[in-house]
Amino acid sequence: PWKNNRRFFSPSPSEIRLKAKREMSGKNYSIGLYYYFCYLISKVFRLRF
């Protein structure tokens, strides 16, 4: 149940990556990089647990 709760309000890695690509294609390059790092971190945590 904890994982379901967490998943409910946290976006999936693929969503974060899509958002990062969208931001990087625009003028918010730093925001895109920030989202991409969030994506990588969430991937690492998913592998760890």
Protein Blocks (a to p, Z undefined) as FASTA:
>chain_A
ZZmmmmmmpccfklmmmmmmmmmmmmmlmlmmmmmmmmmmmmmmmmmZZ
